[in-house]
Amino acid sequence: MSLRGPGTMITRSLRAGQTSLTASASASASSSSSISAPSPSHASTTRLFTTSLVSLGKSRPGEGKDAIKKARRLARLGSAANTVSIKEKKKQEATLELEEAAKLFRAVEVARTQSAYELHVVTSVSSHQANALRGRLSLPKDARTKSERILIFAEDGSEASDAAKRVAAKEGATIVVGGSEMIQNVVDGRGAASGDFTKVLATPGLLPLISRSLARSLGPRGLMPSAKRGTVAQGSREMEEAIMQAKGAMDWRGDRNGVVRGAVGRINFTTPELRTNISAFLEAVVDRVSGGLSSSNQQPTVASASGKGVDRSPGALKRASSVIKQIHLSSTQGPSVLLTLSEVY
């Protein structure tokens, strides 16, 4: 005899419900697997598409980073080529003969007749030799507006001192001559030696004293006497030549790119005077480069004052063209024009 209570009936009904649910779940799983599983032949012909991050990160042809960089590089190259062509066109348009260029500058500087003609000479000198590209030149017609003030150190009673005093008597206050006693006056800024001098000459005997006492004051201003620059002279003849060159000579030098700049005239100069100065300036640059930049000979070059230019041989023009690349002429407030070497050299 078994006892069946209400709790026993409830337990049996729950177990039966769980069994039916489990059976229905397994039946549905088996039916879905039979439907979704493809046959071997169907699986071999079906194309599977991937959704990996690598495939999603790929760009279309012409839209990737490399393609964009290449397009930008080509655009920059194209703009640079256009800029170069525009510059070359402008240079070609700005090429003038010297007569036409002078008329242009006179029209621009009509109210400034003392404005300077500035010559820019582009040379073939490399950057590691550009420091030696320098010299001194006496132009046929002086292009400066202010006269030079020269200070001369020479021993009293020497031939150089007597020659300097004779020239100073003619020139007046623009030349001051003295011996070793004048060195301290320059240091203290007293007497006639206290002025603002543009050139300093000396004899070899006083050069050591000047170097010890005045090197710090004269050196930074480029006034220290030097035999290479022609500012050290001995004897009457050498002193007279040094004074004449100091009065009319100008120093020129190239920059680190090998470009030489210098004033070659004033707006009120005639065209023949301007042409002669330009020719003399170019000749000095060509001679300096052709003679070897390593040479220590930098004595001033005194140009011929013929006023009609110099007839150059084909060999001389060829030598100049190997040194000079371009010649630009400008004024203080005017534009820059390109000159032809064969016309002005």
Buried (B, 14 or more C-beta within 10 A) or exposed (E): EEEEEEEEEEEEEEEEEEEEEEEEEEEEEEEEEEEEEEEEEEEEEEEEEEEEEEEEEEEEEEEEEEEEEEEEEEEEEEEEEEEEEEEEEEBEEBEBBBEEBBEBBBEBBEEBEEBBBBBBBBBEBEEEBBEBBBBBBBBBBBBBEEEBBBBBBBEEEBBBBBBBBBBBEEBEEBBBBBBBEBBEBBEEEEEEBEBEBBBBBBBEBBBEBBBEBBEEEBEEEEBBBBBEBBBBBBEBEBBBBBBBBBBBBBBBBBEEEBBBBBBBBBBEBEBBBBBBBBBBBBBBBBBBBEEEBEEEEBEBBBBEEEEEBBEBEEEBEEBBBEBBBEBBBBBBEBEEBBBEBEBBB
